[in-house]
Amino acid sequence: MLDYGWWTQLQPHFSPAFKARGDEEQKKAHARLVAETQALAQKIDEIRSSQ
């Protein structure tokens, strides 16, 4: 979450030369956030079903 949040906070300050790269890094961070959130939900479901 911090990675995506960091890129989100920095985005308004991207220089024109860095904007494309910064936007791409933010997209990658968002994808990692979504994947980690889904993995956590799956792990929670596994724990609940094993009780």
mmCIF entry with sequence, helices, sheets and N, C-alpha, C, O atoms, coordinates in Angstrom:
data_MODEL
# 
_entry.id   MODEL 
# 
_entity.id                         1 
_entity.type                       polymer 
_entity.pdbx_number_of_molecules   1 
# 
_entity_poly.entity_id                      1 
_entity_poly.type                           'polypeptide(L)' 
_entity_poly.nstd_linkage                   no 
_entity_poly.nstd_monomer                   no 
_entity_poly.pdbx_seq_one_letter_code       MLDYGWWTQLQPHFSPAFKARGDEEQKKAHARLVAETQALAQKIDEIRSSQ 
_entity_poly.pdbx_seq_one_letter_code_can   MLDYGWWTQLQPHFSPAFKARGDEEQKKAHARLVAETQALAQKIDEIRSSQ 
_entity_poly.pdbx_strand_id                 A 
# 
loop_
_entity_poly_seq.entity_id 
_entity_poly_seq.num 
_entity_poly_seq.mon_id 
_entity_poly_seq.hetero 
1 1  MET n 
1 2  LEU n 
1 3  ASP n 
1 4  TYR n 
1 5  GLY n 
1 6  TRP n 
1 7  TRP n 
1 8  THR n 
1 9  GLN n 
1 10 LEU n 
1 11 GLN n 
1 12 PRO n 
1 13 HIS n 
1 14 PHE n 
1 15 SER n 
1 16 PRO n 
1 17 ALA n 
1 18 PHE n 
1 19 LYS n 
1 20 ALA n 
1 21 ARG n 
1 22 GLY n 
1 23 ASP n 
1 24 GLU n 
1 25 GLU n 
1 26 GLN n 
1 27 LYS n 
1 28 LYS n 
1 29 ALA n 
1 30 HIS n 
1 31 ALA n 
1 32 ARG n 
1 33 LEU n 
1 34 VAL n 
1 35 ALA n 
1 36 GLU n 
1 37 THR n 
1 38 GLN n 
1 39 ALA n 
1 40 LEU n 
1 41 ALA n 
1 42 GLN n 
1 43 LYS n 
1 44 ILE n 
1 45 ASP n 
1 46 GLU n 
1 47 ILE n 
1 48 ARG n 
1 49 SER n 
1 50 SER n 
1 51 GLN n 
# 
_struct_asym.id          A 
_struct_asym.entity_id   1 
# 
loop_
_struct_conf.conf_type_id 
_struct_conf.id 
_struct_conf.pdbx_PDB_helix_id 
_struct_conf.beg_label_comp_id 
_struct_conf.beg_label_asym_id 
_struct_conf.beg_label_seq_id 
_struct_conf.pdbx_beg_PDB_ins_code 
_struct_conf.end_label_comp_id 
_struct_conf.end_label_asym_id 
_struct_conf.end_label_seq_id 
_struct_conf.pdbx_end_PDB_ins_code 
_struct_conf.beg_auth_comp_id 
_struct_conf.beg_auth_asym_id 
_struct_conf.beg_auth_seq_id 
_struct_conf.end_auth_comp_id 
_struct_conf.end_auth_asym_id 
_struct_conf.end_auth_seq_id 
_struct_conf.pdbx_PDB_helix_class 
_struct_conf.details 
_struct_conf.pdbx_PDB_helix_length 
HELX_P HELX_P1 AA1 LEU A 2  ? LEU A 10 ? LEU A 2  LEU A 10 1 ? 9  
HELX_P HELX_P2 AA2 GLN A 11 ? HIS A 13 ? GLN A 11 HIS A 13 5 ? 3  
HELX_P HELX_P3 AA3 LYS A 19 ? SER A 49 ? LYS A 19 SER A 49 1 ? 31 
# 
_struct_conf_type.id          HELX_P 
_struct_conf_type.criteria    ? 
_struct_conf_type.reference   ? 
# 
loop_
_atom_site.group_PDB 
_atom_site.id 
_atom_site.type_symbol 
_atom_site.label_atom_id 
_atom_site.label_alt_id 
_atom_site.label_comp_id 
_atom_site.label_asym_id 
_atom_site.label_entity_id 
_atom_site.label_seq_id 
_atom_site.pdbx_PDB_ins_code 
_atom_site.Cartn_x 
_atom_site.Cartn_y 
_atom_site.Cartn_z 
_atom_site.occupancy 
_atom_site.B_iso_or_equiv 
_atom_site.pdbx_formal_charge 
_atom_site.auth_seq_id 
_atom_site.auth_comp_id 
_atom_site.auth_asym_id 
_atom_site.auth_atom_id 
_atom_site.pdbx_PDB_model_num 
ATOM 1   N N  . MET A 1 1  ? 0.824   -1.185  0.000   1.00 0.00 ? 1  MET A N  1 
ATOM 2   C CA . MET A 1 1  ? 0.000   0.000   0.000   1.00 0.00 ? 1  MET A CA 1 
ATOM 3   C C  . MET A 1 1  ? 0.871   1.253   0.000   1.00 0.00 ? 1  MET A C  1 
ATOM 4   O O  . MET A 1 1  ? 0.542   2.246   -0.649  1.00 0.00 ? 1  MET A O  1 
ATOM 5   N N  . LEU A 1 2  ? 1.964   1.201   0.718   1.00 0.00 ? 2  LEU A N  1 
ATOM 6   C CA . LEU A 1 2  ? 2.826   2.380   0.778   1.00 0.00 ? 2  LEU A CA 1 
ATOM 7   C C  . LEU A 1 2  ? 3.423   2.715   -0.577  1.00 0.00 ? 2  LEU A C  1 
ATOM 8   O O  . LEU A 1 2  ? 3.540   3.887   -0.935  1.00 0.00 ? 2  LEU A O  1 
ATOM 9   N N  . ASP A 1 3  ? 3.800   1.693   -1.333  1.00 0.00 ? 3  ASP A N  1 
ATOM 10  C CA . ASP A 1 3  ? 4.400   1.910   -2.640  1.00 0.00 ? 3  ASP A CA 1 
ATOM 11  C C  . ASP A 1 3  ? 3.421   2.658   -3.547  1.00 0.00 ? 3  ASP A C  1 
ATOM 12  O O  . ASP A 1 3  ? 3.784   3.665   -4.154  1.00 0.00 ? 3  ASP A O  1 
ATOM 13  N N  . TYR A 1 4  ? 2.211   2.178   -3.639  1.00 0.00 ? 4  TYR A N  1 
ATOM 14  C CA . TYR A 1 4  ? 1.204   2.820   -4.488  1.00 0.00 ? 4  TYR A CA 1 
ATOM 15  C C  . TYR A 1 4  ? 0.887   4.222   -3.965  1.00 0.00 ? 4  TYR A C  1 
ATOM 16  O O  . TYR A 1 4  ? 0.785   5.173   -4.740  1.00 0.00 ? 4  TYR A O  1 
ATOM 17  N N  . GLY A 1 5  ? 0.734   4.339   -2.674  1.00 0.00 ? 5  GLY A N  1 
ATOM 18  C CA . GLY A 1 5  ? 0.443   5.642   -2.075  1.00 0.00 ? 5  GLY A CA 1 
ATOM 19  C C  . GLY A 1 5  ? 1.541   6.653   -2.341  1.00 0.00 ? 5  GLY A C  1 
ATOM 20  O O  . GLY A 1 5  ? 1.268   7.826   -2.597  1.00 0.00 ? 5  GLY A O  1 
ATOM 21  N N  . TRP A 1 6  ? 2.779   6.198   -2.281  1.00 0.00 ? 6  TRP A N  1 
ATOM 22  C CA . TRP A 1 6  ? 3.917   7.065   -2.538  1.00 0.00 ? 6  TRP A CA 1 
ATOM 23  C C  . TRP A 1 6  ? 3.871   7.603   -3.971  1.00 0.00 ? 6  TRP A C  1 
ATOM 24  O O  . TRP A 1 6  ? 4.025   8.803   -4.200  1.00 0.00 ? 6  TRP A O  1 
ATOM 25  N N  . TRP A 1 7  ? 3.660   6.703   -4.924  1.00 0.00 ? 7  TRP A N  1 
ATOM 26  C CA . TRP A 1 7  ? 3.589   7.135   -6.323  1.00 0.00 ? 7  TRP A CA 1 
ATOM 27  C C  . TRP A 1 7  ? 2.404   8.053   -6.548  1.00 0.00 ? 7  TRP A C  1 
ATOM 28  O O  . TRP A 1 7  ? 2.494   8.987   -7.344  1.00 0.00 ? 7  TRP A O  1 
ATOM 29  N N  . THR A 1 8  ? 1.299   7.809   -5.868  1.00 0.00 ? 8  THR A N  1 
ATOM 30  C CA . THR A 1 8  ? 0.117   8.654   -6.001  1.00 0.00 ? 8  THR A CA 1 
ATOM 31  C C  . THR A 1 8  ? 0.392   10.059  -5.487  1.00 0.00 ? 8  THR A C  1 
ATOM 32  O O  . THR A 1 8  ? -0.030  11.044  -6.093  1.00 0.00 ? 8  THR A O  1 
ATOM 33  N N  . GLN A 1 9  ? 1.099   10.146  -4.371  1.00 0.00 ? 9  GLN A N  1 
ATOM 34  C CA . GLN A 1 9  ? 1.432   11.463  -3.820  1.00 0.00 ? 9  GLN A CA 1 
ATOM 35  C C  . GLN A 1 9  ? 2.439   12.213  -4.690  1.00 0.00 ? 9  GLN A C  1 
ATOM 36  O O  . GLN A 1 9  ? 2.388   13.438  -4.796  1.00 0.00 ? 9  GLN A O  1 
ATOM 37  N N  . LEU A 1 10 ? 3.341   11.478  -5.304  1.00 0.00 ? 10 LEU A N  1 
ATOM 38  C CA . LEU A 1 10 ? 4.358   12.114  -6.144  1.00 0.00 ? 10 LEU A CA 1 
ATOM 39  C C  . LEU A 1 10 ? 3.842   12.516  -7.520  1.00 0.00 ? 10 LEU A C  1 
ATOM 40  O O  . LEU A 1 10 ? 4.392   13.427  -8.140  1.00 0.00 ? 10 LEU A O  1 
ATOM 41  N N  . GLN A 1 11 ? 2.807   11.860  -8.004  1.00 0.00 ? 11 GLN A N  1 
ATOM 42  C CA . GLN A 1 11 ? 2.349   12.057  -9.384  1.00 0.00 ? 11 GLN A CA 1 
ATOM 43  C C  . GLN A 1 11 ? 2.164   13.529  -9.777  1.00 0.00 ? 11 GLN A C  1 
ATOM 44  O O  . GLN A 1 11 ? 2.603   13.903  -10.865 1.00 0.00 ? 11 GLN A O  1 
ATOM 45  N N  . PRO A 1 12 ? 1.550   14.375  -8.966  1.00 0.00 ? 12 PRO A N  1 
ATOM 46  C CA . PRO A 1 12 ? 1.382   15.768  -9.391  1.00 0.00 ? 12 PRO A CA 1 
ATOM 47  C C  . PRO A 1 12 ? 2.718   16.511  -9.560  1.00 0.00 ? 12 PRO A C  1 
ATOM 48  O O  . PRO A 1 12 ? 2.761   17.581  -10.167 1.00 0.00 ? 12 PRO A O  1 
ATOM 49  N N  . HIS A 1 13 ? 3.779   15.955  -9.036  1.00 0.00 ? 13 HIS A N  1 
ATOM 50  C CA . HIS A 1 13 ? 5.074   16.620  -9.078  1.00 0.00 ? 13 HIS A CA 1 
ATOM 51  C C  . HIS A 1 13 ? 6.024   16.023  -10.108 1.00 0.00 ? 13 HIS A C  1 
ATOM 52  O O  . HIS A 1 13 ? 7.186   16.423  -10.178 1.00 0.00 ? 13 HIS A O  1 
ATOM 53  N N  . PHE A 1 14 ? 5.551   15.074  -10.908 1.00 0.00 ? 14 PHE A N  1 
ATOM 54  C CA . PHE A 1 14 ? 6.393   14.486  -11.948 1.00 0.00 ? 14 PHE A CA 1 
ATOM 55  C C  . PHE A 1 14 ? 6.790   15.567  -12.949 1.00 0.00 ? 14 PHE A C  1 
ATOM 56  O O  . PHE A 1 14 ? 5.962   16.375  -13.369 1.00 0.00 ? 14 PHE A O  1 
ATOM 57  N N  . SER A 1 15 ? 8.045   15.568  -13.318 1.00 0.00 ? 15 SER A N  1 
ATOM 58  C CA . SER A 1 15 ? 8.495   16.472  -14.373 1.00 0.00 ? 15 SER A CA 1 
ATOM 59  C C  . SER A 1 15 ? 7.998   15.928  -15.712 1.00 0.00 ? 15 SER A C  1 
ATOM 60  O O  . SER A 1 15 ? 7.710   14.737  -15.829 1.00 0.00 ? 15 SER A O  1 
ATOM 61  N N  . PRO A 1 16 ? 7.898   16.787  -16.711 1.00 0.00 ? 16 PRO A N  1 
ATOM 62  C CA . PRO A 1 16 ? 7.462   16.289  -18.033 1.00 0.00 ? 16 PRO A CA 1 
ATOM 63  C C  . PRO A 1 16 ? 8.341   15.141  -18.542 1.00 0.00 ? 16 PRO A C  1 
ATOM 64  O O  . PRO A 1 16 ? 7.844   14.218  -19.187 1.00 0.00 ? 16 PRO A O  1 
ATOM 65  N N  . ALA A 1 17 ? 9.631   15.199  -18.255 1.00 0.00 ? 17 ALA A N  1 
ATOM 66  C CA . ALA A 1 17 ? 10.544  14.150  -18.723 1.00 0.00 ? 17 ALA A CA 1 
ATOM 67  C C  . ALA A 1 17 ? 10.324  12.825  -17.982 1.00 0.00 ? 17 ALA A C  1 
ATOM 68  O O  . ALA A 1 17 ? 10.620  11.760  -18.524 1.00 0.00 ? 17 ALA A O  1 
ATOM 69  N N  . PHE A 1 18 ? 9.814   12.882  -16.766 1.00 0.00 ? 18 PHE A N  1 
ATOM 70  C CA . PHE A 1 18 ? 9.642   11.684  -15.942 1.00 0.00 ? 18 PHE A CA 1 
ATOM 71  C C  . PHE A 1 18 ? 8.206   11.160  -15.953 1.00 0.00 ? 18 PHE A C  1 
ATOM 72  O O  . PHE A 1 18 ? 7.958   10.040  -15.506 1.00 0.00 ? 18 PHE A O  1 
ATOM 73  N N  . LYS A 1 19 ? 7.266   11.947  -16.454 1.00 0.00 ? 19 LYS A N  1 
ATOM 74  C CA . LYS A 1 19 ? 5.849   11.600  -16.337 1.00 0.00 ? 19 LYS A CA 1 
ATOM 75  C C  . LYS A 1 19 ? 5.514   10.199  -16.848 1.00 0.00 ? 19 LYS A C  1 
ATOM 76  O O  . LYS A 1 19 ? 4.834   9.442   -16.156 1.00 0.00 ? 19 LYS A O  1 
ATOM 77  N N  . ALA A 1 20 ? 5.972   9.847   -18.028 1.00 0.00 ? 20 ALA A N  1 
ATOM 78  C CA . ALA A 1 20 ? 5.643   8.525   -18.582 1.00 0.00 ? 20 ALA A CA 1 
ATOM 79  C C  . ALA A 1 20 ? 6.177   7.411   -17.691 1.00 0.00 ? 20 ALA A C  1 
ATOM 80  O O  . ALA A 1 20 ? 5.471   6.441   -17.415 1.00 0.00 ? 20 ALA A O  1 
ATOM 81  N N  . ARG A 1 21 ? 7.417   7.548   -17.244 1.00 0.00 ? 21 ARG A N  1 
ATOM 82  C CA . ARG A 1 21 ? 8.005   6.518   -16.374 1.00 0.00 ? 21 ARG A CA 1 
ATOM 83  C C  . ARG A 1 21 ? 7.301   6.477   -15.025 1.00 0.00 ? 21 ARG A C  1 
ATOM 84  O O  . ARG A 1 21 ? 7.008   5.400   -14.507 1.00 0.00 ? 21 ARG A O  1 
ATOM 85  N N  . GLY A 1 22 ? 7.029   7.645   -14.456 1.00 0.00 ? 22 GLY A N  1 
ATOM 86  C CA . GLY A 1 22 ? 6.341   7.697   -13.167 1.00 0.00 ? 22 GLY A CA 1 
ATOM 87  C C  . GLY A 1 22 ? 4.953   7.101   -13.236 1.00 0.00 ? 22 GLY A C  1 
ATOM 88  O O  . GLY A 1 22 ? 4.540   6.368   -12.337 1.00 0.00 ? 22 GLY A O  1 
ATOM 89  N N  . ASP A 1 23 ? 4.225   7.414   -14.308 1.00 0.00 ? 23 ASP A N  1 
ATOM 90  C CA . ASP A 1 23 ? 2.889   6.836   -14.473 1.00 0.00 ? 23 ASP A CA 1 
ATOM 91  C C  . ASP A 1 23 ? 2.959   5.315   -14.580 1.00 0.00 ? 23 ASP A C  1 
ATOM 92  O O  . ASP A 1 23 ? 2.117   4.608   -14.024 1.00 0.00 ? 23 ASP A O  1 
ATOM 93  N N  . GLU A 1 24 ? 3.959   4.819   -15.291 1.00 0.00 ? 24 GLU A N  1 
ATOM 94  C CA . GLU A 1 24 ? 4.132   3.361   -15.432 1.00 0.00 ? 24 GLU A CA 1 
ATOM 95  C C  . GLU A 1 24 ? 4.460   2.722   -14.076 1.00 0.00 ? 24 GLU A C  1 
ATOM 96  O O  . GLU A 1 24 ? 3.928   1.662   -13.745 1.00 0.00 ? 24 GLU A O  1 
ATOM 97  N N  . GLU A 1 25 ? 5.319   3.355   -13.305 1.00 0.00 ? 25 GLU A N  1 
ATOM 98  C CA . GLU A 1 25 ? 5.650   2.826   -11.975 1.00 0.00 ? 25 GLU A CA 1 
ATOM 99  C C  . GLU A 1 25 ? 4.424   2.829   -11.070 1.00 0.00 ? 25 GLU A C  1 
ATOM 100 O O  . GLU A 1 25 ? 4.239   1.907   -10.276 1.00 0.00 ? 25 GLU A O  1 
ATOM 101 N N  . GLN A 1 26 ? 3.592   3.848   -11.182 1.00 0.00 ? 26 GLN A N  1 
ATOM 102 C CA . GLN A 1 26 ? 2.375   3.898   -10.379 1.00 0.00 ? 26 GLN A CA 1 
ATOM 103 C C  . GLN A 1 26 ? 1.434   2.758   -10.780 1.00 0.00 ? 26 GLN A C  1 
ATOM 104 O O  . GLN A 1 26 ? 0.827   2.130   -9.913  1.00 0.00 ? 26 GLN A O  1 
ATOM 105 N N  . LYS A 1 27 ? 1.308   2.490   -12.059 1.00 0.00 ? 27 LYS A N  1 
ATOM 106 C CA . LYS A 1 27 ? 0.470   1.381   -12.524 1.00 0.00 ? 27 LYS A CA 1 
ATOM 107 C C  . LYS A 1 27 ? 0.986   0.044   -12.002 1.00 0.00 ? 27 LYS A C  1 
ATOM 108 O O  . LYS A 1 27 ? 0.203   -0.814  -11.593 1.00 0.00 ? 27 LYS A O  1 
ATOM 109 N N  . LYS A 1 28 ? 2.306   -0.130  -12.018 1.00 0.00 ? 28 LYS A N  1 
ATOM 110 C CA . LYS A 1 28 ? 2.897   -1.377  -11.504 1.00 0.00 ? 28 LYS A CA 1 
ATOM 111 C C  . LYS A 1 28 ? 2.623   -1.512  -10.009 1.00 0.00 ? 28 LYS A C  1 
ATOM 112 O O  . LYS A 1 28 ? 2.285   -2.592  -9.525  1.00 0.00 ? 28 LYS A O  1 
ATOM 113 N N  . ALA A 1 29 ? 2.772   -0.405  -9.284  1.00 0.00 ? 29 ALA A N  1 
ATOM 114 C CA . ALA A 1 29 ? 2.513   -0.435  -7.843  1.00 0.00 ? 29 ALA A CA 1 
ATOM 115 C C  . ALA A 1 29 ? 1.050   -0.765  -7.565  1.00 0.00 ? 29 ALA A C  1 
ATOM 116 O O  . ALA A 1 29 ? 0.749   -1.490  -6.617  1.00 0.00 ? 29 ALA A O  1 
ATOM 117 N N  . HIS A 1 30 ? 0.141   -0.240  -8.380  1.00 0.00 ? 30 HIS A N  1 
ATOM 118 C CA . HIS A 1 30 ? -1.282  -0.541  -8.204  1.00 0.00 ? 30 HIS A CA 1 
ATOM 119 C C  . HIS A 1 30 ? -1.550  -2.019  -8.451  1.00 0.00 ? 30 HIS A C  1 
ATOM 120 O O  . HIS A 1 30 ? -2.308  -2.650  -7.714  1.00 0.00 ? 30 HIS A O  1 
ATOM 121 N N  . ALA A 1 31 ? -0.931  -2.567  -9.481  1.00 0.00 ? 31 ALA A N  1 
ATOM 122 C CA . ALA A 1 31 ? -1.107  -3.992  -9.780  1.00 0.00 ? 31 ALA A CA 1 
ATOM 123 C C  . ALA A 1 31 ? -0.598  -4.850  -8.625  1.00 0.00 ? 31 ALA A C  1 
ATOM 124 O O  . ALA A 1 31 ? -1.231  -5.843  -8.267  1.00 0.00 ? 31 ALA A O  1 
ATOM 125 N N  . ARG A 1 32 ? 0.542   -4.476  -8.038  1.00 0.00 ? 32 ARG A N  1 
ATOM 126 C CA . ARG A 1 32 ? 1.065   -5.216  -6.879  1.00 0.00 ? 32 ARG A CA 1 
ATOM 127 C C  . ARG A 1 32 ? 0.109   -5.101  -5.695  1.00 0.00 ? 32 ARG A C  1 
ATOM 128 O O  . ARG A 1 32 ? -0.108  -6.078  -4.978  1.00 0.00 ? 32 ARG A O  1 
ATOM 129 N N  . LEU A 1 33 ? -0.458  -3.925  -5.486  1.00 0.00 ? 33 LEU A N  1 
ATOM 130 C CA . LEU A 1 33 ? -1.412  -3.726  -4.394  1.00 0.00 ? 33 LEU A CA 1 
ATOM 131 C C  . LEU A 1 33 ? -2.632  -4.623  -4.579  1.00 0.00 ? 33 LEU A C  1 
ATOM 132 O O  . LEU A 1 33 ? -3.075  -5.268  -3.628  1.00 0.00 ? 33 LEU A O  1 
ATOM 133 N N  . VAL A 1 34 ? -3.172  -4.671  -5.777  1.00 0.00 ? 34 VAL A N  1 
ATOM 134 C CA . VAL A 1 34 ? -4.332  -5.511  -6.053  1.00 0.00 ? 34 VAL A CA 1 
ATOM 135 C C  . VAL A 1 34 ? -3.984  -6.984  -5.830  1.00 0.00 ? 34 VAL A C  1 
ATOM 136 O O  . VAL A 1 34 ? -4.757  -7.719  -5.217  1.00 0.00 ? 34 VAL A O  1 
ATOM 137 N N  . ALA A 1 35 ? -2.826  -7.412  -6.325  1.00 0.00 ? 35 ALA A N  1 
ATOM 138 C CA . ALA A 1 35 ? -2.416  -8.812  -6.170  1.00 0.00 ? 35 ALA A CA 1 
ATOM 139 C C  . ALA A 1 35 ? -2.241  -9.169  -4.697  1.00 0.00 ? 35 ALA A C  1 
ATOM 140 O O  . ALA A 1 35 ? -2.681  -10.233 -4.262  1.00 0.00 ? 35 ALA A O  1 
ATOM 141 N N  . GLU A 1 36 ? -1.609  -8.300  -3.935  1.00 0.00 ? 36 GLU A N  1 
ATOM 142 C CA . GLU A 1 36 ? -1.393  -8.569  -2.509  1.00 0.00 ? 36 GLU A CA 1 
ATOM 143 C C  . GLU A 1 36 ? -2.715  -8.577  -1.744  1.00 0.00 ? 36 GLU A C  1 
ATOM 144 O O  . GLU A 1 36 ? -2.892  -9.377  -0.825  1.00 0.00 ? 36 GLU A O  1 
ATOM 145 N N  . THR A 1 37 ? -3.632  -7.706  -2.108  1.00 0.00 ? 37 THR A N  1 
ATOM 146 C CA . THR A 1 37 ? -4.946  -7.677  -1.454  1.00 0.00 ? 37 THR A CA 1 
ATOM 147 C C  . THR A 1 37 ? -5.707  -8.964  -1.733  1.00 0.00 ? 37 THR A C  1 
ATOM 148 O O  . THR A 1 37 ? -6.339  -9.524  -0.837  1.00 0.00 ? 37 THR A O  1 
ATOM 149 N N  . GLN A 1 38 ? -5.649  -9.429  -2.963  1.00 0.00 ? 38 GLN A N  1 
ATOM 150 C CA . GLN A 1 38 ? -6.310  -10.687 -3.312  1.00 0.00 ? 38 GLN A CA 1 
ATOM 151 C C  . GLN A 1 38 ? -5.660  -11.870 -2.600  1.00 0.00 ? 38 GLN A C  1 
ATOM 152 O O  . GLN A 1 38 ? -6.352  -12.779 -2.141  1.00 0.00 ? 38 GLN A O  1 
ATOM 153 N N  . ALA A 1 39 ? -4.335  -11.861 -2.507  1.00 0.00 ? 39 ALA A N  1 
ATOM 154 C CA . ALA A 1 39 ? -3.632  -12.941 -1.806  1.00 0.00 ? 39 ALA A CA 1 
ATOM 155 C C  . ALA A 1 39 ? -4.007  -12.952 -0.325  1.00 0.00 ? 39 ALA A C  1 
ATOM 156 O O  . ALA A 1 39 ? -4.189  -14.017 0.265   1.00 0.00 ? 39 ALA A O  1 
ATOM 157 N N  . LEU A 1 40 ? -4.122  -11.776 0.267   1.00 0.00 ? 40 LEU A N  1 
ATOM 158 C CA . LEU A 1 40 ? -4.515  -11.693 1.674   1.00 0.00 ? 40 LEU A CA 1 
ATOM 159 C C  . LEU A 1 40 ? -5.929  -12.233 1.862   1.00 0.00 ? 40 LEU A C  1 
ATOM 160 O O  . LEU A 1 40 ? -6.184  -12.983 2.804   1.00 0.00 ? 40 LEU A O  1 
ATOM 161 N N  . ALA A 1 41 ? -6.838  -11.865 0.987   1.00 0.00 ? 41 ALA A N  1 
ATOM 162 C CA . ALA A 1 41 ? -8.216  -12.360 1.094   1.00 0.00 ? 41 ALA A CA 1 
ATOM 163 C C  . ALA A 1 41 ? -8.250  -13.881 0.982   1.00 0.00 ? 41 ALA A C  1 
ATOM 164 O O  . ALA A 1 41 ? -8.990  -14.545 1.708   1.00 0.00 ? 41 ALA A O  1 
ATOM 165 N N  . GLN A 1 42 ? -7.459  -14.423 0.081   1.00 0.00 ? 42 GLN A N  1 
ATOM 166 C CA . GLN A 1 42 ? -7.404  -15.877 -0.079  1.00 0.00 ? 42 GLN A CA 1 
ATOM 167 C C  . GLN A 1 42 ? -6.841  -16.534 1.179   1.00 0.00 ? 42 GLN A C  1 
ATOM 168 O O  . GLN A 1 42 ? -7.351  -17.562 1.623   1.00 0.00 ? 42 GLN A O  1 
ATOM 169 N N  . LYS A 1 43 ? -5.803  -15.953 1.746   1.00 0.00 ? 43 LYS A N  1 
ATOM 170 C CA . LYS A 1 43 ? -5.197  -16.509 2.956   1.00 0.00 ? 43 LYS A CA 1 
ATOM 171 C C  . LYS A 1 43 ? -6.188  -16.470 4.118   1.00 0.00 ? 43 LYS A C  1 
ATOM 172 O O  . LYS A 1 43 ? -6.278  -17.424 4.891   1.00 0.00 ? 43 LYS A O  1 
ATOM 173 N N  . ILE A 1 44 ? -6.924  -15.377 4.242   1.00 0.00 ? 44 ILE A N  1 
ATOM 174 C CA . ILE A 1 44 ? -7.932  -15.273 5.290   1.00 0.00 ? 44 ILE A CA 1 
ATOM 175 C C  . ILE A 1 44 ? -9.005  -16.339 5.114   1.00 0.00 ? 44 ILE A C  1 
ATOM 176 O O  . ILE A 1 44 ? -9.435  -16.960 6.086   1.00 0.00 ? 44 ILE A O  1 
ATOM 177 N N  . ASP A 1 45 ? -9.438  -16.550 3.875   1.00 0.00 ? 45 ASP A N  1 
ATOM 178 C CA . ASP A 1 45 ? -10.432 -17.594 3.598   1.00 0.00 ? 45 ASP A CA 1 
ATOM 179 C C  . ASP A 1 45 ? -9.895  -18.979 3.980   1.00 0.00 ? 45 ASP A C  1 
ATOM 180 O O  . ASP A 1 45 ? -10.629 -19.800 4.530   1.00 0.00 ? 45 ASP A O  1 
ATOM 181 N N  . GLU A 1 46 ? -8.630  -19.232 3.691   1.00 0.00 ? 46 GLU A N  1 
ATOM 182 C CA . GLU A 1 46 ? -8.010  -20.506 4.052   1.00 0.00 ? 46 GLU A CA 1 
ATOM 183 C C  . GLU A 1 46 ? -7.988  -20.697 5.566   1.00 0.00 ? 46 GLU A C  1 
ATOM 184 O O  . GLU A 1 46 ? -8.295  -21.778 6.068   1.00 0.00 ? 46 GLU A O  1 
ATOM 185 N N  . ILE A 1 47 ? -7.631  -19.661 6.271   1.00 0.00 ? 47 ILE A N  1 
ATOM 186 C CA . ILE A 1 47 ? -7.571  -19.732 7.732   1.00 0.00 ? 47 ILE A CA 1 
ATOM 187 C C  . ILE A 1 47 ? -8.964  -19.982 8.313   1.00 0.00 ? 47 ILE A C  1 
ATOM 188 O O  . ILE A 1 47 ? -9.134  -20.812 9.206   1.00 0.00 ? 47 ILE A O  1 
ATOM 189 N N  . ARG A 1 48 ? -9.943  -19.262 7.803   1.00 0.00 ? 48 ARG A N  1 
ATOM 190 C CA . ARG A 1 48 ? -11.318 -19.406 8.298   1.00 0.00 ? 48 ARG A CA 1 
ATOM 191 C C  . ARG A 1 48 ? -11.860 -20.814 8.011   1.00 0.00 ? 48 ARG A C  1 
ATOM 192 O O  . ARG A 1 48 ? -12.538 -21.401 8.855   1.00 0.00 ? 48 ARG A O  1 
ATOM 193 N N  . SER A 1 49 ? -11.568 -21.342 6.850   1.00 0.00 ? 49 SER A N  1 
ATOM 194 C CA . SER A 1 49 ? -12.108 -22.654 6.504   1.00 0.00 ? 49 SER A CA 1 
ATOM 195 C C  . SER A 1 49 ? -11.415 -23.794 7.255   1.00 0.00 ? 49 SER A C  1 
ATOM 196 O O  . SER A 1 49 ? -11.956 -24.895 7.351   1.00 0.00 ? 49 SER A O  1 
ATOM 197 N N  . SER A 1 50 ? -10.226 -23.528 7.783   1.00 0.00 ? 50 SER A N  1 
ATOM 198 C CA . SER A 1 50 ? -9.520  -24.576 8.513   1.00 0.00 ? 50 SER A CA 1 
ATOM 199 C C  . SER A 1 50 ? -9.903  -24.612 9.997   1.00 0.00 ? 50 SER A C  1 
ATOM 200 O O  . SER A 1 50 ? -9.449  -25.492 10.729  1.00 0.00 ? 50 SER A O  1 
ATOM 201 N N  . GLN A 1 51 ? -10.710 -23.691 10.431  1.00 0.00 ? 51 GLN A N  1 
ATOM 202 C CA . GLN A 1 51 ? -11.089 -23.658 11.857  1.00 0.00 ? 51 GLN A CA 1 
ATOM 203 C C  . GLN A 1 51 ? -12.316 -24.472 12.124  1.00 0.00 ? 51 GLN A C  1 
ATOM 204 O O  . GLN A 1 51 ? -12.768 -24.551 13.266  1.00 0.00 ? 51 GLN A O  1 
# 
